[in-house]
Amino acid sequence: MPVNNTSSISPRDDPTGLQNFAVLLRAMNAEFNRIAHDFAQAQGLHLTDVLALIAILDADAEDGPMTPGRLRERLSLTSGAVTACIDRLEKAGHIQRVRAVDDRRVVHLHYATAGRRVAADYFRPLARSTAAASERFSADELAVVLRFLTEMNRELGLLSR
């Protein structure tokens, strides 16, 4: 069920829009958390496992393949907890461990083909919703939204350091 807490806030009551941003970002975050929790339950996983899957998926495009050490740092887990998480994800068919060709001591974590299929099937409605929402904006407007989200993520990253 969608969260909508914006009805009580009037733009004239918040001329800078910061309150509106805060409410809308919290509502969107709550919806994403609900969807992630539902996926975790449907797959018999922990919510931390879903966060690990997201980190592994995003890392492939970012800094190269994710490693257990980087995943541990990214999720602020102990070595034992990250190992248990990786074991669960591998056993469930979501990821695979692959030894680096140039250094066999290094393990890379990759989204497994079967895991990608499961995630794609589950999150297809979210992808359709995202596409539908983005179609209501011009390319220039979307560029501003992307710039805002990039800066917001950068600022949030600074808070944890």
Beta strands, then each sheet from edge to edge (+ up, - down):
strand 1: 95-99
strand 2: 107-111
sheet 1: 1+ 2-
end
